[in-house]
Amino acid sequence: MNVEIDGDDLRTGLLGLVVALAEIVKETLKLQALRRLEGGSLTERELERLGKALMELEEAFERIKVELGVSDAVRSVRGGLDRAVDDLVGSLVGAERS
Amino acid sequence: MTDTARYEVRRVGPASTRGRAFSGGSARYVYGIVPADAGEAVDLGGVGLDGSRVYVVVRRRIGALVHDCPAEPYDSGGDSVVAQWVLAHNRVMQLAMARWCSVLPMTFNTIVAPSAEKTADENLLVWLEAEHDSLRERVDNLEGKAEFGLQVSYAPAVILRQVAEEVPEVRRLEEEAKAKTSGLAYLCRLEMERVLKREMEQRVRELFTTVYERARACSDRVTVEKVKNDGSDLRMAANLSCLVALDRYRELEALADEIAGHEGQTVRLVGPLPPYSFC
């Protein structure tokens, strides 16, 4: 069977994958920021800067996804990853139960 | 040497002569196992796959519901044909439940083929004999019981609204975000989202536990199936298969009504079904 690869599809898929992975790193940064917030180790000024940086990062992501036309591709990669993790967790839990 | 001398295959009436692609054959398609008494011979008529004649092969106190077929699996290119077969298989199970109050269903496409030394009937009888006690026990355990599917879903938007209204931490963070400069307000909103998510997960877990415990209270057995989401706005919290004594079905129905009475929750109760999940 021949697999036909459309140049545009490949570009969108690859960029979508890269942006999706970068988004996951961004989510981790957000979690870390919340830990700092709860930990109380940062001054109000530092927290303001951290919050602002994250907000700008979030906006930049939204802009990049629109500009590259990869919003759907990113959603699909992340949906696929979520499902894969669900399946993995499900099989581990299932193995434990049986 | 064969076991034919010791076993006896009982049938009623002549083999069906209706012209069908899958009529007759050297193998036996097995629908399920029913309780039987030696000497009892039953013919359900042409109710099987493609109208095949379904009859019971009895070995001591158990019987196998079968029809004659070629020694090859049912395989079709068309989904609609397969759907017809599966429906027919299910129909035979329903008939068996109505008649014997108990049936141990076999998977679709369970076929006993002849081997070099034995006919399919002989092979079937050898199997029924070898598994007799265990099969009879399982059939007895299913007597008067049927399977019900209980699926409970929730509308995330409704649950989120409830959490936002009821959890003080969410309201506090909301107020704080309004009073703060943009960076801090953003962090407050992130925190608020996290609290919302955590509370929502907690509520969904509680919903599952409640449904599961209550279903178990009126069922013989309950198995937890994987939750499925169909892409609609609803998310599934619990997908249970319940083995229920038919006289306790009302309790399950009442439970379903009660769950559905809560805002943002929907329930699907399907049954009575043959006990496919408990065989």
Interface residues (C-beta under 8 A of the other chain):
Chain A: K30 A33 L34 L37 E44 L47 E48 R49 L50 G51 K52 A53 L54 M55 G90
Chain B: T181 S182 G183 L184 A185 Y186 L187 L190 E191 R194 K226
